[in-house]
């Protein structure tokens, strides 16, 4: 599924234009509340960053990636993570790059906020 702070009508137009067939959820009211829990909402600009998450059936984040601004993260990482999660659930030893593996979603706020701050072009590093 996809989640953004855009409203339902924007999602519908986007899905029709792009031929998207998976659910798009509006994190609209209160704005950014879901993205904030996952460390992907930037309250300064009011937008959600491009963040990818693979969440296992138990609700634990198996893999995540917060993309630098302006960079399309592509699908390779998420596809590899889905394959690895499937293999792991079947008892294989294959594992993805463990960026946030094994943490529950709400526990990711601090790490994601630090990554988001480091990715900002105007951050003081």
SEZAKE-220408 format. One record per atom (N, C-alpha, C, O): x, y, z. Coordinates in steps of 0.05 Angstrom, whole numbers, padded with zeros to 5 digits, always signed. Layout:
BEGIN
XYZ;...
//
This chain:
BEGIN
+00017-00023+00000;+00000+00000+00000;+00018+00025+00000;+00041+00023+00008;+00007+00046-00008;+00021+00072-00008;+00007+00091+00011;-00018+00090+00013;+00022+00108+00025;+00010+00127+00043;+00024+00154+00038;+00048+00156+00035;+00008+00175+00036;+00019+00202+00034;-00001+00222+00046;-00024+00215+00052;+00008+00246+00050;-00008+00267+00061;-00028+00279+00041;-00045+00295+00048;-00027+00270+00016;-00046+00279-00004;-00074+00268+00002;-00076+00247+00015;-00094+00282-00007;-00121+00274-00002;-00130+00251-00020;-00116+00244-00039;-00154+00241-00014;-00166+00219-00029;-00168+00225-00059;-00162+00208-00076;-00177+00249-00066;-00180+00256-00094;-00154+00257-00109;-00152+00249-00132;-00133+00266-00096;-00106+00266-00108;-00097+00238-00113;-00086+00231-00134;-00102+00220-00093;-00094+00192-00096;-00109+00179-00119;-00097+00164-00135;-00135+00185-00121;-00150+00172-00142;-00140+00181-00170;-00136+00164-00187;-00135+00207-00173;-00124+00217-00199;-00097+00205-00205;-00091+00197-00227;-00079+00204-00184;-00053+00192-00187;-00054+00163-00195;-00040+00154-00214;-00071+00148-00181;-00074+00119-00187;-00085+00114-00215;-00075+00097-00229;-00104+00130-00223;-00115+00127-00251;-00094+00134-00272;-00092+00120-00292;-00079+00155-00267;-00059+00164-00286;-00036+00144-00289;-00026+00139-00311;-00028+00132-00266;-00005+00113-00266;-00013+00084-00268;+00004+00067-00270;-00039+00078-00268;-00049+00051-00269;-00042+00035-00244;-00037+00011-00246;-00043+00048-00221;-00036+00035-00196;-00060+00018-00187;-00083+00028-00188;-00055-00006-00178;-00076-00024-00170;-00074-00033-00141;-00087-00052-00133;-00058-00019-00125;-00056-00025-00096;-00068-00001-00081;-00069+00021-00092;-00075-00005-00056;-00088+00017-00041;-00069+00040-00035;-00046+00036-00029;-00080+00064-00038;-00066+00089-00030;-00082+00101-00008;-00106+00108-00011;-00069+00105+00015;-00083+00116+00038;-00075+00145+00043;-00052+00152+00039;-00095+00161+00050;-00091+00189+00055;-00084+00194+00084;-00101+00190+00102;-00060+00202+00090;-00051+00209+00117;-00056+00239+00120;-00038+00255+00125;-00081+00246+00118;-00089+00274+00114;-00099+00287+00140;-00092+00311+00145;-00115+00274+00156;-00126+00286+00179;-00125+00268+00203;-00138+00248+00203;-00110+00274+00224;-00091+00296+00225;-00067+00291+00207;-00056+00269+00205;-00059+00312+00193;-00039+00311+00173;-00013+00298+00183;-00001+00308+00202;-00004+00277+00169;+00021+00265+00175;+00022+00247+00199;+00044+00239+00207;+00000+00240+00211;+00001+00225+00236;+00012+00197+00233;+00027+00187+00250;+00006+00183+00210;+00018+00157+00205;+00048+00160+00198;+00064+00145+00209;+00054+00178+00180;+00082+00182+00173;+00099+00190+00196;+00123+00182+00198;+00088+00205+00215;+00103+00213+00239;+00110+00189+00256;+00132+00187+00266;+00092+00170+00259;+00097+00146+00274;+00119+00129+00262;+00133+00114+00276;+00122+00131+00236;+00143+00116+00222;+00168+00132+00217;+00187+00122+00204;+00169+00157+00226;+00192+00173+00223;+00196+00184+00195;+00218+00192+00187;+00174+00185+00179;+00176+00194+00151;+00163+00221+00147;+00166+00232+00125;+00150+00233+00166;+00137+00259+00163;+00155+00281+00171;+00167+00280+00193;+00158+00301+00154;+00175+00324+00160;+00156+00347+00167;+00144+00359+00149;+00153+00353+00192;+00134+00373+00200;+00142+00401+00192;+00125+00419+00191;+00168+00406+00186;+00176+00433+00177;+00165+00439+00149;+00156+00461+00144;+00165+00419+00132;+00155+00424+00105;+00127+00413+00100;+00114+00419+00080;+00117+00397+00119;+00090+00386+00116;+00088+00364+00096;+00066+00359+00085;+00110+00350+00090;+00109+00328+00070;+00120+00303+00083;+00134+00304+00103;+00113+00281+00071;+00124+00255+00079;+00146+00248+00060;+00143+00250+00035;+00168+00240+00071;+00191+00232+00055;+00185+00206+00041;+00166+00191+00048;+00201+00199+00020;+00199+00173+00007;+00212+00153+00025;+00236+00151+00027;+00195+00138+00038;+00204+00117+00056;+00191+00091+00048;+00167+00090+00042;+00206+00070+00049;+00196+00043+00043;+00198+00026+00067;+00218+00026+00082;+00178+00010+00073;+00177-00008+00096;+00166-00035+00087;+00147-00036+00072;+00178-00056+00097;+00167-00082+00095;+00160-00091+00123;+00178-00093+00140;+00135-00095+00128;+00125-00102+00155;+00115-00131+00154;+00099-00139+00138;+00126-00147+00172;+00118-00176+00172;+00090-00179+00184;+00079-00161+00194;+00079-00203+00181;+00052-00208+00191;+00048-00203+00221;+00025-00200+00230;+00069-00203+00236;+00067-00197+00265;+00068-00167+00271;+00068-00159+00294;+00070-00150+00250;+00071-00121+00254;+00099-00111+00260;+00101-00088+00269;+00120-00126+00256;+00147-00118+00261;+00160-00109+00235;+00157-00122+00214;+00174-00086+00235;+00187-00076+00211;+00210-00095+00205;+00229-00097+00221;+00208-00109+00183;+00229-00127+00174;+00251-00112+00160;+00275-00120+00162;+00244-00091+00145;+00264-00076+00129;+00253-00048+00125;+00228-00045+00122;+00270-00028+00124;+00261-00001+00118;+00283+00014+00103;+00307+00008+00105;+00275+00035+00089;+00294+00052+00075;+00281+00080+00073;+00259+00083+00063;+00295+00100+00083;+00287+00128+00080;+00305+00140+00059;+00329+00144+00063;+00293+00147+00037;+00308+00157+00014;+00316+00186+00018;+00301+00202+00029;+00340+00193+00009;+00347+00222+00009;+00328+00238-00008;+00317+00227-00028;+00323+00263-00001;+00304+00280-00017;+00313+00281-00046;+00336+00283-00052;+00293+00279-00063;+00297+00282-00092;+00307+00256-00105;+00312+00256-00129;+00310+00235-00090;+00320+00210-00101;+00297+00190-00100;+00286+00184-00079;+00291+00178-00123;+00272+00157-00124;+00285+00131-00116;+00305+00123-00128;+00276+00118-00094;+00289+00095-00084;+00287+00070-00102;+00302+00051-00097;+00270+00071-00122;+00267+00047-00139;+00254+00024-00123;+00246+00027-00100;+00253+00002-00136;+00239-00021-00124;+00257-00044-00116;+00248-00063-00103;+00283-00043-00123;+00301-00065-00118;+00302-00073-00089;+00300-00096-00081;+00306-00053-00071;+00309-00058-00043;+00285-00071-00031;+00287-00091-00016;+00262-00061-00038;+00237-00072-00026;+00231-00100-00037;+00222-00117-00023;+00237-00104-00063;+00233-00131-00075;+00252-00151-00062;+00244-00174-00056;+00277-00143-00058;+00296-00161-00044;+00287-00167-00016;+00290-00190-00006;+00277-00147-00002;+00268-00151+00026;+00244-00169+00027;+00242-00186+00044;+00225-00166+00008;+00202-00184+00007;+00211-00213+00002;+00200-00232+00014;+00229-00216-00016;+00240-00243-00022;+00254-00255+00002;+00250-00278+00009;+00270-00239+00016;+00284-00248+00040;+00265-00255+00062;+00269-00275+00076;+00244-00238+00066;+00225-00244+00087;+00210-00270+00081;+00205-00286+00099;+00203-00274+00056;+00189-00298+00048;+00207-00323+00053;+00198-00343+00064;+00232-00320+00045;+00251-00342+00049;+00255-00348+00079;+00257-00371+00087;+00258-00327+00095;+00262-00330+00124;+00238-00344+00137;+00241-00361+00154;+00214-00336+00128;+00190-00349+00139;+00188-00378+00131;+00175-00394+00145;+00202-00386+00110;+00202-00413+00101;+00226-00428+00112;+00231-00451+00105;+00242-00415+00129;+00264-00428+00142;+00291-00424+00129;+00311-00435+00139;+00293-00409+00107;+00319-00405+00094;+00335-00384+00110;+00324-00370+00127;+00361-00382+00104;+00378-00364+00118;+00382-00337+00105;+00397-00320+00116;+00370-00332+00082;+00374-00307+00067;+00363-00283+00083;+00341-00285+00095;+00377-00261+00084;+00369-00237+00099;+00375-00212+00082;+00394-00211+00068;+00357-00191+00084;+00363-00166+00070;+00382-00149+00086;+00390-00157+00109;+00390-00127+00075;+00407-00108+00090;+00390-00099+00114;+00368-00089+00110;+00400-00102+00139;+00384-00097+00163;+00382-00069+00172;+00391-00062+00194;+00371-00051+00156;+00369-00023+00163;+00352-00018+00188;+00359-00002+00205;+00330-00033+00191;+00313-00029+00214;+00300-00056+00222;+00279-00057+00234;+00313-00077+00214;+00301-00103+00218;+00297-00109+00247;+00313-00104+00264;+00273-00121+00253;+00268-00130+00280;+00257-00110+00299;+00254-00115+00323;+00251-00086+00290;+00241-00065+00308;+00211-00061+00302;+00203-00063+00279;+00196-00056+00322;+00168-00050+00317;+00166-00022+00306;+00183-00005+00311;+00145-00017+00291;+00143+00008+00277;+00145+00033+00294;+00161+00051+00287;+00132+00035+00317;+00135+00059+00333;+00163+00064+00344;+00170+00086+00350;+00179+00042+00347;+00206+00045+00358;+00225+00059+00338;+00247+00066+00345;+00216+00062+00313;+00234+00072+00292;+00236+00102+00292;+00253+00113+00278;+00218+00117+00306;+00217+00146+00304;+00244+00159+00307;+00252+00176+00291;+00259+00153+00328;+00284+00167+00333;+00305+00162+00311;+00317+00181+00302;+00309+00137+00303;+00328+00132+00282;+00320+00145+00256;+00337+00157+00242;+00294+00143+00249;+00285+00155+00223;+00287+00185+00224;+00295+00197+00204;+00281+00198+00247;+00284+00227+00249;+00313+00235+00245;+00319+00255+00232;+00332+00220+00256;+00361+00226+00253;+00369+00223+00224;+00384+00239+00213;+00359+00201+00210;+00365+00198+00182;+00353+00220+00165;+00366+00230+00147;+00328+00228+00172;+00315+00249+00157;+00331+00275+00160;+00335+00289+00140;+00340+00281+00185;+00356+00305+00190;+00382+00305+00174;+00390+00325+00162;+00395+00282+00173;+00420+00279+00158;+00416+00282+00128;+00434+00290+00114;+00392+00276+00118;+00387+00277+00089;+00378+00305+00080;+00376+00310+00056;+00372+00323+00100;+00363+00349+00092;+00386+00366+00081;+00408+00366+00092;+00381+00379+00058;+00403+00396+00047;+00410+00419+00064;+00433+00429+00062;+00392+00428+00082;+00398+00451+00099;+00407+00444+00127;+00408+00461+00145;+00413+00418+00131;+00420+00410+00158;+00448+00419+00165;+00466+00421+00147;+00453+00424+00190;+00480+00431+00200;+00495+00406+00207;+00489+00393+00227;+00514+00398+00190;+00529+00374+00195;+00557+00380+00203;+00573+00362+00208;
//
